[in-house]
């Protein structure tokens, strides 16, 4: 593995957006991560982040983006999508498969709605078409923990709402220790990202998504709820749906064939 791994940034207005890129294929896969990007960007992590995508690297050039560095108060999911498209154009990408995970899936929905010309195929993983009651409850509690500076509680609760019971049983004791080494200097970036989720609702515009779409979810998602993938599937004409049995919000980590499934869909 390890070919053509790059760490870079793109100018977006008066700030910049970090990205990592790997692979040398003629086709492009754009990956938009979830709310964890509010705690740590992709900057300098190309070697680490490339690992799950090793099977893509001959056919695809993979880009993974953070949100832009300076996010104004009231920054919305739709504005994040616009900035993402601007970054892609700056990099010369005019057509791409898009993989959006959790909050990244929310951003990806607006990319496909507002810029259908750039989306070749769309994969929406463990995400929702709006801030439903489950998502609102989870995100609101995380906002409170961040505002109090209780990083251990934030990390532990995130893990509890993401992983399967078997994973939690094996790893729960390590969460507080890991949390102590991941605390950011401040939580402004996280709070801007989190508050954007609370204002998100694309349900009335899902019909505008015309790109072939694959929706992937876990059957027990304590972060965005279990109805969310079915709502997406009903709202996006012709979309495919795959549910991981026994998994939750971290299906993209725990699902052993997750990346193979994404690759198969993107190369149909």
Backbone bond lengths (Angstrom), bond angles and torsions (degrees), N, CA, C in turn:
res aa  C-N    CA-C-N  psi(-1)  N-CA   C-N-CA  omega(-1)  CA-C   N-CA-C  phi
1 X - - - 1.442 - - 1.517 107.98 -
2 X 1.281 119.04 -154.70 1.443 121.96 172.29 1.496 114.83 73.00
3 X 1.360 119.38 27.23 1.439 115.61 178.34 1.512 112.26 -98.93
4 X 1.345 113.00 138.49 1.459 121.32 175.63 1.523 112.92 52.16
5 X 1.311 116.42 47.23 1.461 119.96 176.30 1.524 108.39 -86.37
6 X 1.332 115.11 126.16 1.458 121.35 -175.06 1.522 109.88 -130.66
7 X 1.323 115.62 145.31 1.458 122.94 172.15 1.517 107.34 -118.89
8 X 1.325 116.96 126.20 1.447 118.72 -175.32 1.511 113.08 -149.73
9 X 1.334 115.53 -174.80 1.454 121.37 177.08 1.519 109.02 -148.50
10 X 1.317 115.38 156.48 1.466 123.26 179.55 1.514 107.82 -126.25
11 X 1.329 117.01 137.07 1.460 121.22 176.97 1.529 109.57 -73.04
12 X 1.334 115.63 128.52 1.465 122.36 175.91 1.526 106.43 -127.68
13 X 1.327 116.51 99.70 1.455 120.22 -176.13 1.516 110.80 60.92
14 X 1.336 116.40 -124.61 1.460 120.30 -177.90 1.522 112.64 -96.42
15 X 1.340 116.56 14.87 1.463 120.49 178.43 1.522 108.64 -135.41
16 X 1.319 117.59 -163.91 1.452 120.30 179.29 1.522 110.01 -142.76
17 X 1.318 115.59 163.54 1.456 123.16 -179.72 1.524 107.74 -124.59
18 X 1.324 116.79 123.42 1.460 120.98 178.63 1.530 110.32 -79.19
19 X 1.326 114.73 148.55 1.459 120.00 172.47 1.521 109.13 -147.32
20 X 1.324 115.13 160.03 1.456 121.30 167.29 1.520 106.61 -123.04
21 X 1.306 115.88 152.26 1.456 120.63 -178.08 1.512 109.13 -141.14
22 X 1.327 115.70 143.79 1.456 120.14 178.62 1.518 109.77 -150.38
23 X 1.338 114.22 151.68 1.454 119.91 -178.41 1.513 112.18 97.77
24 X 1.338 114.81 170.51 1.465 119.89 -176.61 1.516 111.81 -139.12
25 X 1.345 116.90 18.50 1.453 119.63 -177.32 1.508 113.47 -73.06
26 X 1.336 115.70 161.89 1.458 121.64 -178.89 1.523 111.81 -73.88
27 X 1.330 116.88 -26.65 1.458 120.45 179.11 1.525 109.92 -91.74
28 X 1.328 116.18 163.18 1.462 120.75 -175.99 1.518 110.58 -122.63
29 X 1.336 115.94 136.67 1.456 122.67 169.82 1.524 107.48 -118.30
30 X 1.320 116.38 125.36 1.460 122.29 176.78 1.518 108.75 -105.31
31 X 1.330 116.36 125.88 1.460 122.20 -178.44 1.530 108.74 -112.40
32 X 1.342 115.38 128.14 1.466 120.95 179.98 1.526 107.65 -119.88
33 X 1.323 117.67 111.21 1.465 120.82 -174.75 1.527 112.87 -78.07
34 X 1.333 114.96 177.55 1.449 121.38 -174.49 1.517 113.93 -90.35
35 X 1.332 114.58 -156.76 1.464 121.90 -173.41 1.519 112.91 -63.27
36 X 1.317 118.43 -22.48 1.468 120.58 178.19 1.523 111.82 -57.67
37 X 1.335 116.77 -22.01 1.458 120.26 176.80 1.526 111.34 -62.81
38 X 1.323 116.46 -20.10 1.451 119.58 176.46 1.516 113.42 -71.84
39 X 1.322 117.11 -16.26 1.463 121.75 179.30 1.521 112.72 -100.01
40 X 1.332 117.71 -32.17 1.465 121.46 -179.12 1.517 109.03 -154.25
41 X 1.312 117.49 128.42 1.459 121.68 179.99 1.531 110.60 -81.00
42 X 1.319 114.77 176.37 1.472 120.28 179.37 1.526 112.06 -81.94
43 X 1.305 118.33 -3.80 1.460 122.00 -173.57 1.528 112.36 -50.59
44 X 1.338 115.58 124.02 1.455 121.47 175.72 1.512 115.82 73.33
45 X 1.338 117.46 8.63 1.466 120.20 -174.73 1.525 112.86 -107.88
46 X 1.326 117.68 20.60 1.451 120.98 -176.35 1.521 114.03 -53.88
47 X 1.345 116.89 -46.29 1.468 119.82 -177.70 1.517 111.50 -62.86
48 X 1.315 116.29 -39.15 1.464 120.71 -179.58 1.528 111.40 -70.49
49 X 1.323 116.75 -45.63 1.460 121.05 -173.52 1.522 113.09 -76.11
50 X 1.319 118.19 -19.20 1.463 121.20 -178.57 1.523 113.26 -71.95
51 X 1.330 117.41 -23.62 1.463 121.13 -170.43 1.524 114.76 -51.69
52 X 1.340 120.78 -48.37 1.471 118.83 -177.85 1.526 114.02 -68.47
53 X 1.329 116.74 -13.58 1.461 120.04 -173.06 1.522 113.42 -103.28
54 X 1.339 117.58 15.52 1.462 119.96 -174.51 1.518 112.95 -59.80
55 X 1.345 117.12 -29.88 1.467 118.88 -179.97 1.531 112.85 -76.55
56 X 1.331 117.16 -10.08 1.467 121.65 179.35 1.525 112.46 -87.99
57 X 1.331 118.32 -20.37 1.451 121.23 -155.70 1.518 116.15 -71.81
58 X 1.321 119.29 -17.13 1.459 119.65 175.88 1.522 111.62 -82.27
59 X 1.322 116.16 -38.52 1.464 120.33 -175.69 1.526 113.18 -92.86
60 X 1.344 116.42 -25.10 1.463 120.72 -174.14 1.522 111.50 -122.56
61 X 1.323 114.81 151.61 1.451 122.12 158.54 1.522 105.98 -101.74
62 X 1.316 116.51 122.09 1.462 122.01 -174.82 1.523 109.36 -102.51
63 X 1.333 116.53 129.68 1.455 122.76 173.39 1.525 108.79 -115.06
64 X 1.325 117.23 132.71 1.450 121.68 171.78 1.526 107.77 -121.29
65 X 1.320 116.08 128.94 1.459 121.74 -173.02 1.519 112.08 -114.98
66 X 1.334 115.36 147.74 1.454 121.58 163.45 1.529 108.33 -93.40
67 X 1.342 116.74 167.02 1.460 118.46 167.47 1.533 107.99 -67.09
68 X 1.321 115.97 164.48 1.458 118.37 -179.79 1.525 110.27 -64.43
69 X 1.325 116.47 156.21 1.458 121.05 -170.91 1.520 113.01 -66.56
70 X 1.318 116.90 -44.08 1.456 120.90 -178.74 1.520 108.67 -106.15
71 X 1.323 116.30 110.81 1.459 121.38 -178.43 1.528 109.37 -110.22
72 X 1.327 118.29 124.01 1.458 119.74 -178.09 1.526 111.29 -70.11
73 X 1.309 116.08 158.87 1.461 120.52 174.21 1.523 108.49 -61.90
74 X 1.329 116.67 136.89 1.455 120.39 -178.57 1.517 114.37 82.76
75 X 1.318 116.76 8.77 1.473 122.53 178.42 1.530 109.11 -59.02
76 X 1.330 117.21 128.32 1.462 121.28 -172.84 1.523 111.88 -104.71
77 X 1.317 114.91 164.81 1.462 121.05 176.06 1.532 110.05 -59.86
78 X 1.312 116.68 -39.96 1.474 119.75 -179.46 1.529 110.91 -65.38
79 X 1.320 116.97 -38.76 1.464 120.03 176.69 1.523 111.11 -66.65
80 X 1.334 116.95 -35.80 1.463 120.21 174.86 1.525 110.35 -60.35
81 X 1.338 116.19 -40.72 1.465 120.43 179.23 1.522 110.90 -63.83
82 X 1.326 117.38 -42.54 1.464 120.83 178.50 1.521 111.16 -61.32
83 X 1.329 116.30 -44.21 1.462 119.87 179.40 1.528 111.08 -65.54
84 X 1.323 116.45 -34.36 1.464 119.78 177.86 1.524 111.15 -64.90
85 X 1.317 116.61 -42.50 1.465 120.62 178.14 1.530 110.37 -64.86
86 X 1.326 116.47 -39.82 1.468 120.05 176.44 1.531 110.68 -58.82
87 X 1.329 116.67 -43.48 1.467 120.63 179.17 1.521 111.44 -62.81
88 X 1.328 117.13 -42.15 1.463 120.51 178.73 1.524 111.10 -61.93
89 X 1.327 116.65 -43.89 1.467 119.70 178.66 1.530 110.98 -62.72
90 X 1.332 116.57 -39.55 1.467 120.15 178.95 1.526 111.15 -61.69
91 X 1.329 116.82 -30.85 1.456 121.55 -179.93 1.531 112.19 -89.31
92 X 1.330 116.62 2.67 1.454 120.87 178.02 1.516 114.22 80.23
93 X 1.325 117.49 19.11 1.465 121.80 179.37 1.532 108.56 -93.91
94 X 1.323 116.64 116.19 1.470 118.98 179.56 1.525 112.70 -113.73
95 X 1.348 116.68 -3.21 1.462 121.07 175.97 1.519 107.61 -154.55
96 X 1.331 116.82 131.23 1.455 119.01 -175.07 1.522 111.33 -154.28
97 X 1.320 115.68 147.02 1.459 120.00 163.11 1.521 106.51 -75.23
98 X 1.324 117.49 144.66 1.456 121.48 -176.99 1.529 109.20 -124.97
99 X 1.318 115.58 127.37 1.464 122.76 172.76 1.517 107.90 -114.43
100 X 1.335 116.49 112.30 1.451 121.31 178.42 1.515 110.24 -112.49
101 X 1.334 116.19 126.39 1.462 121.83 -176.52 1.527 109.48 -110.45
102 X 1.332 116.80 123.22 1.460 123.06 176.84 1.533 110.35 57.19
103 X 1.341 119.29 -117.64 1.465 118.93 177.07 1.523 111.05 -59.11
104 X 1.331 116.60 -32.93 1.456 119.93 175.96 1.511 112.13 -61.27
105 X 1.338 116.95 -30.56 1.458 121.10 175.68 1.508 112.03 -69.70
106 X 1.323 117.20 -31.82 1.460 120.95 175.51 1.532 110.03 -66.82
107 X 1.318 115.73 -45.42 1.466 120.51 176.60 1.524 110.17 -60.21
108 X 1.325 116.10 -42.16 1.466 120.84 -178.07 1.524 112.23 -63.71
109 X 1.319 116.99 -33.80 1.467 119.47 177.73 1.529 110.66 -60.39
110 X 1.327 116.65 -43.72 1.462 119.18 179.68 1.525 112.26 -71.67
111 X 1.323 117.48 -30.71 1.473 118.56 173.78 1.526 109.37 -61.03
112 X 1.330 116.92 -46.29 1.467 121.10 -178.73 1.524 112.00 -69.27
113 X 1.321 117.56 -31.34 1.464 121.65 179.01 1.527 111.33 -74.11
114 X 1.323 116.53 -48.00 1.465 121.06 -172.84 1.520 113.80 -90.22
115 X 1.336 117.26 -22.02 1.473 120.94 -177.70 1.529 110.06 -135.57
116 X 1.325 117.59 61.77 1.471 119.89 -177.53 1.518 113.23 -60.07
117 X 1.327 116.22 -24.23 1.460 119.97 -176.92 1.520 112.98 -66.87
118 X 1.334 117.75 -21.05 1.466 119.90 -175.45 1.526 112.54 -95.13
119 X 1.337 117.69 -15.34 1.465 121.35 -172.75 1.528 110.22 -97.91
120 X 1.321 115.67 114.12 1.455 122.16 176.82 1.525 109.93 -78.16
121 X 1.324 116.27 -57.85 1.461 123.26 174.43 1.517 108.13 -139.41
122 X 1.327 116.15 152.86 1.453 121.73 -173.01 1.527 109.97 -126.43
123 X 1.334 116.31 127.68 1.461 121.22 174.42 1.528 107.76 -118.25
124 X 1.326 115.58 119.40 1.459 122.14 179.69 1.525 107.98 -108.28
125 X 1.321 116.15 110.70 1.460 121.01 -174.91 1.523 110.86 -109.91
126 X 1.319 115.96 131.20 1.471 125.36 176.26 1.523 111.93 40.71
127 X 1.328 115.68 53.99 1.458 120.47 -176.54 1.519 109.78 -132.95
128 X 1.321 116.60 -178.08 1.454 122.55 -174.68 1.525 109.65 -142.55
129 X 1.336 117.72 158.41 1.462 120.34 178.10 1.521 113.52 -84.26
130 X 1.341 117.13 -3.92 1.462 121.00 178.92 1.528 109.09 -164.15
131 X 1.327 114.75 171.21 1.461 119.62 175.19 1.519 108.28 -81.53
132 X 1.321 116.00 82.67 1.458 121.07 -178.86 1.531 110.01 -72.05
133 X 1.328 115.95 179.21 1.471 119.57 -175.28 1.530 112.43 -59.91
134 X 1.339 116.63 -40.62 1.468 120.00 -179.75 1.526 110.74 -64.78
135 X 1.328 116.45 -48.72 1.462 120.63 -179.96 1.523 111.07 -63.84
136 X 1.318 116.48 -41.75 1.462 120.29 -178.91 1.534 111.02 -63.28
137 X 1.326 116.35 -41.34 1.461 120.05 179.15 1.526 111.24 -64.43
138 X 1.338 116.40 -45.96 1.468 120.41 -179.15 1.520 111.32 -63.33
139 X 1.328 116.37 -49.63 1.472 120.36 -175.74 1.527 111.22 -67.25
140 X 1.323 117.32 -39.64 1.465 120.32 178.86 1.527 110.71 -61.89
141 X 1.328 116.85 -40.16 1.469 119.16 178.79 1.519 110.75 -67.17
142 X 1.331 117.77 -37.60 1.471 120.62 178.24 1.521 111.51 -67.66
143 X 1.317 116.68 -36.78 1.466 119.90 176.01 1.528 109.91 -60.02
144 X 1.330 116.58 -43.96 1.457 119.76 178.37 1.516 112.54 -61.34
145 X 1.328 117.24 -42.05 1.466 121.06 179.08 1.524 110.81 -64.52
146 X 1.337 116.67 -40.93 1.468 120.55 179.20 1.524 110.67 -66.27
147 X 1.307 116.92 -41.60 1.469 119.87 179.62 1.521 111.51 -64.31
148 X 1.331 116.82 -30.46 1.471 120.45 176.76 1.529 112.01 -83.94
149 X 1.329 116.78 -9.38 1.459 120.48 -177.63 1.515 113.34 73.65
150 X 1.330 116.89 21.41 1.472 121.06 -178.13 1.533 108.67 -90.72
151 X 1.314 115.12 81.62 1.459 120.49 -173.06 1.524 111.88 -69.96
152 X 1.316 117.24 -37.43 1.463 119.67 179.24 1.520 109.92 -61.13
153 X 1.329 117.45 -47.01 1.468 120.56 178.91 1.524 110.86 -60.93
154 X 1.344 117.37 -40.21 1.458 121.79 -179.91 1.525 111.33 -62.19
155 X 1.317 116.79 -46.53 1.458 120.80 -177.98 1.529 111.79 -69.88
156 X 1.319 116.27 -40.69 1.461 119.93 -179.21 1.525 110.44 -66.57
157 X 1.330 117.16 -44.38 1.461 119.85 -179.17 1.523 111.25 -66.82
158 X 1.318 117.13 -38.18 1.463 120.37 176.13 1.527 110.81 -59.32
159 X 1.314 115.96 -45.55 1.464 120.36 178.96 1.526 111.41 -63.66
160 X 1.321 116.84 -43.57 1.462 120.79 -179.28 1.523 111.11 -62.04
161 X 1.322 117.32 -31.90 1.463 121.62 -178.93 1.527 112.56 -89.08
162 X 1.334 117.37 -0.12 1.469 120.55 -174.63 1.520 113.88 -113.74
163 X 1.328 117.34 -44.88 1.457 120.56 -167.67 1.521 112.98 -92.86
164 X 1.325 114.64 159.79 1.461 121.51 177.11 1.525 109.88 -69.56
165 X 1.315 116.03 161.91 1.453 120.50 -178.93 1.522 111.39 -61.82
166 X 1.322 117.88 -39.58 1.469 120.01 -179.91 1.520 111.24 -64.36
167 X 1.328 117.26 -38.95 1.464 120.80 177.60 1.528 110.16 -65.80
168 X 1.330 115.82 -44.45 1.463 120.14 -179.99 1.522 111.08 -61.43
169 X 1.324 117.00 -41.69 1.460 120.57 -179.16 1.529 111.61 -60.97
170 X 1.335 116.21 -33.37 1.462 120.42 -178.22 1.524 112.72 -83.51
171 X 1.332 117.23 -30.40 1.465 119.83 -167.79 1.517 116.09 -121.09
172 X 1.321 117.93 -3.81 1.469 120.88 -172.53 1.533 112.93 -54.35
173 X 1.310 117.73 -38.73 1.469 120.25 -175.74 1.522 112.72 -66.80
174 X 1.335 117.71 -20.51 1.464 119.91 -177.78 1.528 112.90 -85.37
175 X 1.333 118.05 -15.58 1.466 120.00 -173.43 1.532 113.46 -60.13
176 X 1.338 119.33 -47.73 1.471 118.11 -179.95 1.526 112.88 -61.51
177 X 1.332 116.87 -36.06 1.462 120.29 179.53 1.527 110.75 -66.73
178 X 1.329 116.60 -46.75 1.464 120.39 178.91 1.520 110.64 -61.22
179 X 1.335 116.73 -39.44 1.463 120.86 -177.91 1.519 112.29 -59.03
180 X 1.321 116.62 -33.98 1.464 120.19 -177.08 1.525 112.62 -66.06
181 X 1.333 116.96 -18.53 1.467 120.60 -178.74 1.528 112.74 -103.14
182 X 1.327 117.67 4.82 1.466 119.71 -174.76 1.523 113.22 -122.31
183 X 1.326 117.19 10.73 1.464 120.08 -176.16 1.532 110.58 -71.55
184 X 1.347 117.91 127.64 1.470 120.39 179.08 1.528 111.03 -76.71
185 X 1.320 115.70 167.99 1.468 120.10 179.14 1.524 111.04 -64.92
186 X 1.335 116.40 -36.33 1.464 120.99 174.42 1.527 108.06 -153.68
187 X 1.333 116.11 173.66 1.463 120.63 -173.00 1.527 113.35 -110.89
188 X 1.336 117.57 12.99 1.465 118.95 -177.02 1.518 111.87 -58.94
189 X 1.320 116.34 -45.46 1.463 120.14 -178.88 1.535 110.74 -63.07
190 X 1.305 116.87 -43.73 1.457 120.75 178.39 1.522 110.49 -61.71
191 X 1.306 118.05 -44.44 1.457 121.70 -177.18 1.524 111.73 -66.10
192 X 1.329 117.68 -37.40 1.471 119.86 177.50 1.532 110.10 -64.24
193 X 1.332 116.15 -42.35 1.464 120.42 177.57 1.527 111.26 -64.37
194 X 1.321 116.08 -46.18 1.456 120.55 -176.22 1.521 112.08 -65.54
195 X 1.316 117.11 -43.50 1.460 120.02 179.64 1.517 112.17 -65.29
196 X 1.331 116.88 -29.31 1.468 119.94 176.43 1.524 111.08 -63.07
197 X 1.327 116.88 -36.25 1.472 120.61 178.97 1.523 110.61 -61.28
198 X 1.329 116.83 -40.89 1.463 120.72 -175.98 1.528 112.10 -63.13
199 X 1.323 117.81 -24.37 1.459 120.97 179.44 1.515 114.37 -97.41
200 X 1.331 117.45 8.70 1.469 120.88 -172.81 1.522 111.85 -88.97
201 X 1.340 116.06 133.02 1.467 121.50 173.79 1.526 109.00 -160.14
202 X 1.336 116.53 102.90 1.466 121.98 -179.33 1.519 112.45 -107.03
203 X 1.329 118.04 10.42 1.468 120.80 -171.72 1.522 113.28 -57.86
204 X 1.325 116.87 -40.00 1.471 119.63 -176.49 1.519 113.21 -75.55
205 X 1.348 117.03 -5.35 1.462 120.00 -177.46 1.521 113.43 -119.77
206 X 1.315 117.03 4.00 1.464 119.04 -179.50 1.522 112.48 -58.93
207 X 1.326 117.24 -29.70 1.468 120.53 -179.21 1.522 112.09 -62.85
208 X 1.325 117.09 -18.38 1.464 120.94 179.90 1.528 112.48 -77.57
209 X 1.320 117.29 -12.75 1.469 120.26 -179.72 1.527 108.38 -77.60
210 X 1.315 115.89 114.05 1.467 121.57 -176.86 1.520 112.95 -108.08
211 X 1.332 117.59 -15.00 1.467 120.43 179.77 1.519 109.99 -66.09
212 X 1.333 118.20 144.24 1.466 119.64 171.42 1.521 109.40 -53.25
213 X 1.336 116.12 130.36 1.466 120.05 -170.61 1.524 111.32 -129.23
214 X 1.338 115.35 134.02 1.457 122.75 172.84 1.519 108.34 -114.66
215 X 1.320 116.92 127.86 1.459 123.31 177.99 1.522 107.81 -108.61
216 X 1.333 116.83 125.65 1.463 121.80 -179.75 1.523 108.32 -121.93
217 X 1.332 116.18 134.08 1.462 120.35 -178.05 1.518 109.87 -150.02
218 X 1.323 115.43 167.67 1.450 122.03 170.47 1.515 109.04 -100.34
219 X 1.310 116.45 154.57 1.468 119.32 -175.83 1.526 113.04 -75.99
220 X 1.343 117.38 -13.77 1.462 120.52 -178.79 1.523 109.29 -133.09
221 X 1.328 115.73 73.67 1.467 121.56 -174.94 1.527 109.74 -96.60
222 X 1.329 116.03 108.18 1.454 121.72 -177.71 1.528 112.74 -87.58
223 X 1.341 116.36 3.16 1.464 120.31 179.69 1.522 111.87 -103.06
224 X 1.324 117.97 -46.14 1.476 119.79 179.48 1.524 112.45 -115.37
225 X 1.330 117.54 -0.16 1.454 120.60 176.71 1.514 113.00 86.71
226 X 1.316 115.72 164.09 1.460 121.16 -174.46 1.528 113.96 -91.57
227 X 1.323 117.74 -12.98 1.468 120.29 177.71 1.520 112.19 -83.67
228 X 1.338 116.57 -22.10 1.461 121.11 -172.34 1.528 114.14 -54.90
229 X 1.338 120.31 -48.36 1.468 118.61 -178.09 1.528 112.73 -64.01
230 X 1.329 116.83 -33.32 1.464 120.06 179.30 1.527 110.82 -71.03
231 X 1.332 117.17 -34.96 1.463 120.47 175.39 1.523 111.01 -65.06
232 X 1.331 116.28 -41.64 1.461 119.95 176.16 1.526 110.99 -62.64
233 X 1.309 116.08 -45.24 1.461 122.01 -178.94 1.535 111.36 -60.74
234 X 1.323 116.66 -40.42 1.472 120.58 178.23 1.523 111.60 -71.23
235 X 1.325 116.61 -34.26 1.460 120.06 -175.26 1.512 114.82 -81.91
236 X 1.343 117.45 -23.53 1.475 121.75 -177.00 1.520 108.17 -106.70
237 X 1.300 116.41 107.21 1.466 121.75 -174.86 1.524 111.02 -58.68
238 X 1.341 115.76 132.30 1.455 121.33 175.80 1.508 114.94 75.74
239 X 1.322 118.41 5.35 1.466 120.16 -177.76 1.520 110.93 -71.38
240 X 1.337 114.96 153.53 1.456 122.49 176.55 1.522 109.07 -102.79
241 X 1.323 116.52 149.66 1.460 121.21 -177.86 1.519 110.06 -130.45
242 X 1.333 115.58 131.95 1.459 120.29 174.42 1.530 108.27 -131.05
243 X 1.335 115.80 128.62 1.459 122.07 -179.30 1.529 109.52 -114.85
244 X 1.330 117.05 125.91 1.463 121.50 175.18 1.524 109.70 -81.80
245 X 1.317 115.92 119.89 1.451 121.29 176.93 1.532 110.07 -71.06
246 X 1.308 116.47 136.72 1.455 121.21 175.79 1.516 115.07 78.76
247 X 1.339 117.76 -0.48 1.461 120.40 -179.03 1.532 110.20 -115.25
248 X 1.327 115.32 167.85 1.448 121.44 -179.32 1.513 112.17 -127.02
249 X 1.335 115.62 -135.33 1.461 120.47 -173.55 1.529 112.73 -66.64
250 X 1.303 117.76 -24.61 1.469 120.81 -179.86 1.528 111.97 -91.05
251 X 1.327 117.26 27.25 1.471 120.53 179.07 1.523 112.18 -57.42
252 X 1.328 117.25 -31.04 1.469 120.27 179.16 1.527 111.51 -68.46
253 X 1.342 117.66 -19.30 1.458 121.42 173.77 1.525 111.97 -96.28
254 X 1.319 116.37 -42.70 1.457 120.32 -172.99 1.524 113.67 -87.33
255 X 1.308 118.11 -24.38 1.460 120.67 179.12 1.522 110.53 -70.17
256 X 1.312 117.12 111.04 1.468 120.78 -171.20 1.525 112.95 -63.14
257 X 1.335 117.37 -27.73 1.464 119.83 -178.98 1.527 111.79 -108.07
258 X 1.339 117.44 18.11 1.465 119.97 -175.67 1.525 111.71 -56.27
259 X 1.324 117.58 -51.88 1.465 120.33 -175.12 1.523 111.56 -72.19
260 X 1.317 117.42 -33.02 1.466 120.19 174.25 1.530 110.06 -64.24
261 X 1.320 116.30 -37.42 1.466 121.44 179.20 1.536 110.55 -66.27
262 X 1.329 115.81 -42.53 1.468 119.95 177.50 1.523 110.36 -63.47
263 X 1.328 116.88 -44.77 1.465 120.71 -179.82 1.531 110.96 -61.74
264 X 1.313 117.43 -44.20 1.463 120.80 179.70 1.524 110.25 -59.57
265 X 1.311 116.87 -43.22 1.460 119.95 -178.89 1.532 111.20 -66.67
266 X 1.326 116.03 -42.49 1.471 120.01 -176.92 1.528 112.62 -70.40
267 X 1.318 117.64 -19.54 1.466 119.83 -178.48 1.539 112.54 -105.40
268 X 1.322 117.69 8.10 1.467 119.82 177.61 1.514 110.15 -60.06
